[in-house]
Amino acid sequence: MKASAWVVVGQSSISVIRLGSNLILTRLLDEEAFGLMALVNVFLVGLELLSDLGLGPAVVRHHDQEDERFINTAWSMSVIRGALLCSICWIGAYPFSLFYGEPVLGPLTMVVGVSVFISGFASTRFFETQRRLQMKEISILQICRLLVQVGTMVTLAWIYRSVWALALGSLAGSLTWVAMTHFWLHGIRNRFRWEKSAVKSLFGYGRWIFGSTMVNFFSSHSDRLIFGKLIPVNMLGVYHIGATVADIPTSSLTTLASRVLFPLTSQVKDEDDHLKRMFARSSLLFTTVAGWILCGFAAGGQTIIDLLFDDRYTEAGWMLQFLCVAGWISVLQLSVRPLLLARGDVQYLLYGNLAKLFAMLALIPLGYMQFGFPGAVAGLAGSRIGNYLVLAFALRKTGFGNSLGDLFMSLYFAAGVLAGNVAARYVDGLGAHIIVEAVVVFVVVTLFWTPRAARVAREFGGVKALLSR
């Protein structure tokens, strides 16, 4: 609970900083700058995911945390991977810029590639600290990195009003991250080492994660690459803002699941009764908290955009609403990934991402042909169902599934979105101020989720009493 509290504090601070930086940067830079960086970031994320060997999870779940041979071999592989990714960035920069017809994409990609090379030297102490659930240190580390990154972006954007502010800010953030992982965190000192048995173990565990993350890139991050060919760059920038806001609640809870639930699950993965109890209660907590937040975002998406951004980003409102519905489908799986990673059933993660990818390839073109860009975004949101169905099957096979409970919660979520949206439209029809509209949506959605929150309070109050005895 202490670790979870620090993750919540850290992720809340990060979300506030990111939102604040977007509010400032959208007033200093035009929409095209965000569209260009959206393409560069997806290219970068694609390279990282296409080469992910699961080094971090492997270190977290390794049985001997004092095994310097294993830890340093993992770090050496990370450095080599960073160098290879940087080389690919430099080689692919020019063809990438030609494909989208934007010459500036080439040098931008090369600069961001350097930040990937630097990040490869980050210490494995980060994962050792995560395993020990020392989330205070990790939260401070992440906030410091983001403050340096955002500070650099805003300063350069203020002076030069150029997209280069975003790229150089990313570079500054990577330098800060590497330095602090080595000098702020405690753990094994990293040095180059190549232990064959460790390499074999890392590749053995990572092969399924490699396949899963490779497919996950195409199924989760290729939306900007696809939309970049369907819509103008400035509209892509508007979509990027909507997607960034929609990602705030889901990314925070995903971090909580990976940083806290995964290490805990790894320690009790062989105790079925304890594991089932932990899984049930974590699912209850995640769906309630995420449901409340996403319900508010989905119901008042247009209100949020109109309140925070200028008229250039108005269309991000409906995009935010569609993406929050997609986020809810992902929330239903938040407790599943740590469970499957800890138990070693990582093949289902690959199968789930494949199902989502195939659904995207079918639904996005279909939606675009029928309804234009809104239909394409709706197709993207609906594709998450493919991943959910596969993971629901995996849970049922392992004895952890509760599909009826998920169906009930989804209907509850939909009813909450409807109630909040009706309230927003009613207040807007009265001509009330946008702040009043936002407050009304917040109150209606909060009241709707109060009974569910009361159940969570009773459940965890019982756990506290049990531990005290």
C-alpha positions as CSV (number, residue, x, y, z in Angstrom):
1,M,0.0,0.0,0.0
2,K,2.9,2.3,0.7
3,A,4.4,1.6,-2.7
4,S,1.1,2.1,-4.4
5,A,0.7,5.5,-2.6
6,W,4.0,6.6,-4.0
7,V,3.2,5.4,-7.5
8,V,-0.1,7.3,-7.3
9,V,1.7,10.5,-6.1
10,G,4.4,10.1,-8.7
11,Q,2.0,9.4,-11.6
12,S,-0.4,12.2,-10.6
13,S,2.5,14.7,-10.5
14,I,3.7,13.4,-13.9
15,S,0.3,13.8,-15.4
16,V,-0.1,17.3,-14.0
17,I,3.4,18.3,-15.4
18,R,2.6,16.8,-18.8
19,L,-0.8,18.4,-19.0
20,G,0.7,21.8,-18.0
21,S,3.5,21.5,-20.5
22,N,1.0,20.7,-23.3
23,L,-1.1,23.7,-22.3
24,I,2.0,25.9,-22.6
25,L,3.5,24.3,-25.7
26,T,0.3,24.4,-27.6
27,R,0.3,28.2,-27.2
28,L,4.0,28.5,-28.3
29,L,4.0,26.0,-31.2
30,D,1.6,25.3,-34.0
31,E,-0.3,22.0,-34.6
32,E,2.2,20.8,-37.2
33,A,5.0,20.6,-34.6
34,F,3.0,18.1,-32.5
35,G,2.1,16.1,-35.6
36,L,5.7,15.8,-36.6
37,M,6.8,14.7,-33.2
38,A,4.0,12.3,-33.0
39,L,5.4,10.6,-36.1
40,V,9.0,10.6,-34.8
41,N,7.9,9.2,-31.4
42,V,5.9,6.4,-33.0
43,F,9.0,5.6,-35.2
44,L,11.1,5.5,-32.0
45,V,8.6,3.5,-29.9
46,G,8.3,1.1,-32.8
47,L,12.1,0.5,-32.8
48,E,12.1,0.0,-29.1
49,L,9.2,-2.4,-29.0
50,L,10.5,-4.3,-32.0
51,S,13.7,-5.0,-30.1
52,D,12.3,-5.5,-26.6
53,L,13.7,-8.6,-25.0
54,G,12.0,-8.1,-21.6
55,L,15.2,-7.3,-19.8
56,G,13.4,-5.2,-17.2
57,P,10.8,-7.9,-16.3
58,A,13.5,-10.5,-16.4
59,V,15.6,-8.6,-13.8
60,V,12.5,-8.0,-11.6
61,R,11.5,-11.7,-11.5
62,H,15.0,-13.2,-11.3
63,H,15.3,-15.4,-8.2
64,D,18.7,-14.1,-7.1
65,Q,18.9,-10.3,-6.9
66,E,22.6,-10.5,-5.9
67,D,23.6,-12.3,-9.1
68,E,25.9,-9.7,-10.6
69,R,26.7,-11.9,-13.6
70,F,23.0,-12.0,-14.6
71,I,22.4,-8.3,-13.8
72,N,25.4,-7.0,-15.7
73,T,24.8,-9.3,-18.7
74,A,21.3,-7.7,-18.9
75,W,22.8,-4.2,-18.7
76,S,25.4,-5.0,-21.4
77,M,22.6,-6.3,-23.7
78,S,20.7,-3.0,-23.0
79,V,23.7,-1.0,-24.1
80,I,24.2,-3.0,-27.3
81,R,20.5,-2.7,-28.1
82,G,20.6,1.1,-27.6
83,A,23.5,1.3,-30.1
84,L,21.7,-0.8,-32.7
85,L,18.5,1.2,-32.3
86,C,20.4,4.5,-32.8
87,S,22.1,3.1,-35.9
88,I,18.7,2.1,-37.3
89,C,17.3,5.5,-36.6
90,W,20.1,7.2,-38.6
91,I,19.7,4.7,-41.4
92,G,16.0,5.0,-41.6
93,A,15.6,8.7,-41.0
94,Y,15.8,9.8,-44.7
95,P,13.4,7.1,-46.1
96,F,11.0,7.9,-43.2
97,S,11.0,11.6,-44.1
98,L,10.4,10.8,-47.8
99,F,7.5,8.5,-47.0
100,Y,5.6,11.3,-45.3
101,G,6.9,14.1,-47.5
102,E,8.3,16.1,-44.5
103,P,12.0,16.8,-44.9
104,V,12.4,17.9,-41.3
105,L,11.5,14.4,-40.1
106,G,14.9,13.1,-41.1
107,P,17.1,15.2,-38.8
108,L,14.5,15.1,-36.0
109,T,14.6,11.3,-36.1
110,M,18.4,11.3,-36.0
111,V,18.5,13.5,-32.9
112,V,15.9,11.4,-31.1
113,G,17.9,8.3,-32.1
114,V,20.8,9.7,-30.1
115,S,18.6,9.9,-27.0
116,V,17.8,6.2,-27.5
117,F,21.5,5.4,-27.5
118,I,22.0,7.4,-24.3
119,S,19.0,5.6,-22.6
120,G,20.7,2.2,-23.3
121,F,23.2,3.0,-20.6
122,A,20.6,3.4,-17.9
123,S,21.4,1.4,-14.8
124,T,19.6,-1.9,-13.9
125,R,19.3,-0.4,-10.4
126,F,16.0,1.0,-11.6
127,F,14.6,-2.6,-11.9
128,E,16.3,-3.7,-8.7
129,T,14.6,-0.7,-6.9
130,Q,11.3,-1.7,-8.5
131,R,11.5,-5.3,-7.2
132,R,12.2,-4.0,-3.7
133,L,9.0,-1.8,-4.1
134,Q,11.0,1.4,-3.2
135,M,8.7,3.6,-5.2
136,K,9.6,6.8,-3.5
137,E,13.0,6.8,-5.2
138,I,11.5,5.8,-8.6
139,S,8.8,8.5,-8.4
140,I,11.4,11.2,-7.6
141,L,13.6,9.9,-10.4
142,Q,10.7,10.1,-13.0
143,I,9.6,13.6,-11.8
144,C,13.1,15.0,-12.0
145,R,13.6,13.6,-15.5
146,L,10.3,15.1,-16.7
147,L,11.0,18.5,-15.1
148,V,14.3,18.7,-17.0
149,Q,12.7,17.5,-20.2
150,V,9.7,19.9,-20.0
151,G,11.9,22.8,-18.8
152,T,14.1,22.4,-21.8
153,M,11.2,22.1,-24.2
154,V,9.4,25.2,-22.9
155,T,12.5,27.3,-22.7
156,L,13.6,26.5,-26.3
157,A,10.0,26.8,-27.6
158,W,9.7,30.2,-26.0
159,I,13.0,31.4,-27.7
160,Y,12.9,29.7,-31.1
161,R,9.2,28.6,-31.6
162,S,10.4,25.5,-33.4
163,V,9.7,21.8,-33.3
164,W,13.3,21.3,-32.4
165,A,12.4,22.3,-28.8
166,L,10.5,19.0,-28.5
167,A,13.4,16.9,-29.9
168,L,16.1,18.5,-27.7
169,G,13.9,18.3,-24.7
170,S,13.7,14.5,-25.2
171,L,17.6,14.4,-25.4
172,A,17.9,16.3,-22.1
173,G,15.5,14.0,-20.4
174,S,17.5,10.9,-21.5
175,L,20.7,12.4,-20.1
176,T,19.0,13.1,-16.8
177,W,17.5,9.6,-16.6
178,V,20.8,7.8,-17.2
179,A,22.7,10.0,-14.7
180,M,20.2,9.6,-11.9
181,T,19.8,5.8,-12.3
182,H,23.5,5.4,-11.7
183,F,24.0,8.0,-9.0
184,W,20.5,8.4,-7.3
185,L,19.5,4.7,-6.9
186,H,21.2,2.0,-4.9
187,G,22.1,-1.5,-6.2
188,I,24.7,-3.4,-8.2
189,R,27.2,-1.3,-10.0
190,N,26.9,-2.0,-13.7
191,R,29.9,-3.0,-15.8
192,F,30.2,-4.8,-19.1
193,R,29.8,-8.6,-18.8
194,W,28.7,-11.4,-21.1
195,E,27.7,-14.6,-19.3
196,K,26.4,-17.3,-21.7
197,S,24.1,-18.9,-19.2
198,A,22.6,-15.5,-18.4
199,V,22.2,-14.7,-22.1
200,K,20.4,-18.0,-22.6
201,S,18.1,-17.3,-19.7
202,L,17.3,-13.8,-20.8
203,F,16.6,-14.9,-24.4
204,G,14.5,-17.8,-23.2
205,Y,12.2,-15.6,-21.1
206,G,12.3,-12.7,-23.5
207,R,11.4,-14.5,-26.8
208,W,7.7,-14.3,-26.0
209,I,7.9,-10.8,-24.8
210,F,9.8,-9.9,-27.9
211,G,7.0,-11.2,-30.1
212,S,4.3,-9.7,-27.9
213,T,5.8,-6.2,-27.8
214,M,6.5,-6.3,-31.6
215,V,2.9,-7.0,-32.3
216,N,1.9,-4.6,-29.5
217,F,3.6,-1.8,-31.4
218,F,1.6,-2.3,-34.5
219,S,-1.6,-2.8,-32.6
220,S,-1.2,0.1,-30.1
221,H,1.0,2.7,-31.6
222,S,0.6,2.5,-35.3
223,D,-2.5,4.7,-35.2
224,R,-0.4,7.8,-35.7
225,L,1.5,6.2,-38.6
226,I,-1.8,5.2,-40.3
227,F,-3.6,8.4,-39.6
228,G,-0.5,10.3,-40.8
229,K,-1.3,9.1,-44.3
230,L,-5.1,9.7,-44.0
231,I,-5.2,13.2,-42.6
232,P,-3.1,16.4,-42.7
233,V,-0.2,16.9,-40.3
234,N,-2.0,19.7,-38.4
235,M,-5.0,17.4,-37.8
236,L,-2.6,14.7,-36.7
237,G,-1.3,17.2,-34.1
238,V,-4.9,17.7,-32.9
239,Y,-5.4,13.9,-32.6
240,H,-2.1,13.7,-30.7
241,I,-3.4,16.1,-28.1
242,G,-6.6,14.2,-27.7
243,A,-4.7,10.9,-27.4
244,T,-2.3,12.4,-24.9
245,V,-5.1,13.6,-22.6
246,A,-6.9,10.2,-22.9
247,D,-3.7,8.4,-22.0
248,I,-3.4,10.2,-18.6
249,P,-5.6,7.8,-16.5
250,T,-4.7,4.6,-18.3
251,S,-1.0,5.2,-18.3
252,S,-1.0,6.0,-14.6
253,L,-2.8,2.8,-13.7
254,T,-0.7,0.7,-16.1
255,T,2.4,2.0,-14.3
256,L,0.9,1.1,-10.9
257,A,0.2,-2.4,-12.2
258,S,3.7,-2.9,-13.6
259,R,5.6,-1.2,-10.8
260,V,3.7,-2.7,-7.8
261,L,1.5,-5.5,-8.8
262,F,4.0,-7.3,-11.0
263,P,6.8,-7.5,-8.3
264,L,4.2,-8.6,-5.7
265,T,2.8,-11.2,-8.0
266,S,6.2,-12.5,-8.8
267,Q,6.8,-13.2,-5.2
268,V,3.6,-15.1,-4.6
269,K,3.1,-16.7,-8.1
270,D,3.3,-20.2,-6.6
271,E,0.7,-19.6,-3.9
272,D,-2.6,-20.0,-5.7
273,D,-4.9,-19.0,-3.0
274,H,-3.0,-15.9,-2.1
275,L,-2.5,-15.0,-5.8
276,K,-6.2,-15.4,-6.6
277,R,-7.2,-13.2,-3.7
278,M,-4.6,-10.5,-4.8
279,F,-5.8,-10.7,-8.4
280,A,-9.5,-10.3,-7.4
281,R,-8.9,-7.3,-5.1
282,S,-6.5,-5.5,-7.5
283,S,-9.0,-5.9,-10.3
284,L,-11.7,-4.4,-8.1
285,L,-9.5,-1.5,-7.3
286,F,-8.3,-0.8,-10.8
287,T,-11.7,-1.0,-12.5
288,T,-13.3,1.3,-9.9
289,V,-10.6,4.0,-9.9
290,A,-10.1,3.9,-13.7
291,G,-13.9,3.6,-14.3
292,W,-14.5,6.8,-12.4
293,I,-11.8,8.8,-14.1
294,L,-12.4,7.4,-17.7
295,C,-16.1,7.9,-17.2
296,G,-15.6,11.5,-16.5
297,F,-13.2,12.0,-19.4
298,A,-15.5,10.2,-21.8
299,A,-18.6,12.1,-20.7
300,G,-17.0,15.5,-20.6
301,G,-14.3,15.1,-23.3
302,Q,-15.5,18.1,-25.3
303,T,-15.8,20.1,-22.1
304,I,-12.2,19.2,-21.1
305,I,-10.7,20.2,-24.4
306,D,-12.8,23.5,-24.6
307,L,-11.7,24.4,-21.1
308,L,-8.0,23.7,-21.5
309,F,-7.1,24.4,-25.2
310,D,-7.9,27.0,-27.8
311,D,-10.2,26.7,-30.8
312,R,-7.6,25.0,-33.0
313,Y,-8.0,21.9,-30.9
314,T,-11.8,21.7,-30.6
315,E,-12.0,18.5,-32.6
316,A,-9.8,16.7,-30.1
317,G,-12.9,16.6,-27.9
318,W,-14.8,13.8,-29.7
319,M,-11.4,12.0,-30.3
320,L,-10.8,12.1,-26.5
321,Q,-14.3,10.5,-25.9
322,F,-13.7,7.7,-28.4
323,L,-10.2,7.0,-27.0
324,C,-11.5,6.9,-23.4
325,V,-13.9,4.2,-24.3
326,A,-11.0,2.3,-25.8
327,G,-9.1,2.9,-22.6
328,W,-11.8,1.3,-20.5
329,I,-11.4,-2.0,-22.5
330,S,-7.7,-1.8,-21.7
331,V,-8.4,-1.2,-18.0
332,L,-10.2,-4.5,-17.8
333,Q,-6.9,-6.2,-18.6
334,L,-4.7,-4.2,-16.2
335,S,-4.3,-6.9,-13.6
336,V,-3.9,-9.6,-16.3
337,R,-0.5,-8.7,-17.7
338,P,1.3,-8.8,-14.3
339,L,-0.3,-12.1,-13.6
340,L,0.7,-13.7,-16.9
341,L,4.2,-12.3,-16.7
342,A,4.8,-13.6,-13.2
343,R,3.4,-17.0,-14.0
344,G,5.4,-17.3,-17.2
345,D,2.3,-17.5,-19.5
346,V,3.5,-14.7,-21.6
347,Q,2.5,-16.3,-24.9
348,Y,-1.1,-15.1,-24.3
349,L,0.1,-11.6,-24.4
350,L,1.4,-12.2,-27.9
351,Y,-1.9,-13.8,-29.0
352,G,-3.9,-11.0,-27.5
353,N,-1.9,-8.3,-29.3
354,L,-2.2,-10.3,-32.6
355,A,-6.0,-10.4,-32.1
356,K,-6.0,-6.6,-31.6
357,L,-3.8,-6.0,-34.6
358,F,-6.1,-8.1,-36.9
359,A,-9.1,-6.2,-35.5
360,M,-7.4,-2.9,-36.3
361,L,-6.6,-3.9,-39.9
362,A,-10.3,-4.8,-40.4
363,L,-12.1,-2.0,-38.4
364,I,-10.0,1.1,-39.2
365,P,-10.4,0.9,-43.0
366,L,-14.0,-0.2,-42.7
367,G,-14.7,2.8,-40.3
368,Y,-12.9,5.2,-42.6
369,M,-14.7,4.1,-45.7
370,Q,-18.1,4.4,-44.0
371,F,-17.7,7.5,-41.8
372,G,-14.4,9.1,-42.6
373,F,-11.9,9.9,-39.9
374,P,-14.4,9.6,-37.0
375,G,-15.1,6.1,-38.2
376,A,-11.4,5.3,-38.3
377,V,-11.0,6.4,-34.6
378,A,-14.1,4.4,-33.7
379,G,-12.5,1.4,-35.4
380,L,-9.3,1.9,-33.4
381,A,-11.3,1.9,-30.2
382,G,-13.2,-1.2,-31.1
383,S,-10.1,-3.2,-31.9
384,R,-9.2,-3.4,-28.2
385,I,-12.0,-6.0,-27.9
386,G,-9.8,-8.5,-29.7
387,N,-7.1,-8.4,-27.1
388,Y,-9.6,-8.6,-24.3
389,L,-11.2,-11.7,-25.6
390,V,-7.9,-13.6,-25.8
391,L,-6.8,-12.6,-22.3
392,A,-10.2,-13.4,-21.0
393,F,-9.8,-16.9,-22.4
394,A,-6.3,-17.2,-20.8
395,L,-7.7,-16.2,-17.4
396,R,-10.5,-18.7,-17.7
397,K,-8.0,-21.4,-18.6
398,T,-5.9,-20.6,-15.5
399,G,-8.9,-20.3,-13.2
400,F,-8.8,-16.5,-12.7
401,G,-11.5,-15.4,-15.2
402,N,-14.7,-13.4,-14.5
403,S,-16.2,-12.4,-17.8
404,L,-19.7,-11.8,-16.3
405,G,-18.2,-9.4,-13.9
406,D,-16.4,-7.5,-16.7
407,L,-19.7,-7.4,-18.7
408,F,-21.5,-5.9,-15.7
409,M,-18.8,-3.3,-15.1
410,S,-18.8,-2.3,-18.8
411,L,-22.6,-1.8,-18.7
412,Y,-22.1,0.2,-15.5
413,F,-19.4,2.3,-17.2
414,A,-21.6,2.9,-20.2
415,A,-24.4,4.1,-18.0
416,G,-22.1,6.5,-16.2
417,V,-20.8,7.9,-19.5
418,L,-24.4,8.4,-20.7
419,A,-25.4,10.2,-17.4
420,G,-22.4,12.5,-17.5
421,N,-22.9,13.3,-21.2
422,V,-26.6,14.1,-20.8
423,A,-25.7,16.4,-17.9
424,A,-23.0,18.1,-20.0
425,R,-25.4,18.7,-22.9
426,Y,-28.1,20.0,-20.6
427,V,-25.9,22.5,-18.9
428,D,-24.4,23.6,-22.3
429,G,-27.9,24.1,-23.6
430,L,-28.6,26.5,-20.7
431,G,-25.6,28.6,-21.8
432,A,-23.7,28.1,-18.6
433,H,-20.0,28.9,-18.3
434,I,-17.6,26.0,-19.3
435,I,-16.3,25.7,-15.8
436,V,-19.8,25.2,-14.4
437,E,-20.3,22.5,-17.1
438,A,-17.1,20.8,-16.0
439,V,-18.1,20.8,-12.3
440,V,-21.6,19.4,-13.1
441,V,-20.0,16.5,-15.1
442,F,-17.6,15.8,-12.3
443,V,-20.4,15.8,-9.6
444,V,-22.7,13.6,-11.7
445,V,-20.0,11.0,-12.5
446,T,-18.7,11.0,-8.9
447,L,-22.1,10.4,-7.5
448,F,-22.7,7.6,-10.0
449,W,-19.5,5.8,-8.9
450,T,-19.9,6.4,-5.2
451,P,-21.6,3.0,-4.5
452,R,-18.7,1.2,-6.2
453,A,-16.1,3.2,-4.3
454,A,-17.9,2.3,-1.0
455,R,-17.5,-1.4,-1.9
456,V,-13.8,-0.9,-2.5
457,A,-13.4,0.9,0.9
458,R,-15.2,-1.9,2.7
459,E,-13.0,-4.5,0.9
460,F,-9.7,-2.9,1.7
461,G,-10.8,-1.9,5.2
462,G,-11.3,-5.6,5.8
463,V,-7.8,-6.4,4.6
464,K,-6.3,-3.8,6.9
465,A,-8.2,-5.3,9.9
466,L,-7.0,-8.8,8.9
467,L,-3.3,-7.6,8.7
468,S,-3.6,-5.9,12.0
469,R,-4.6,-9.2,13.6
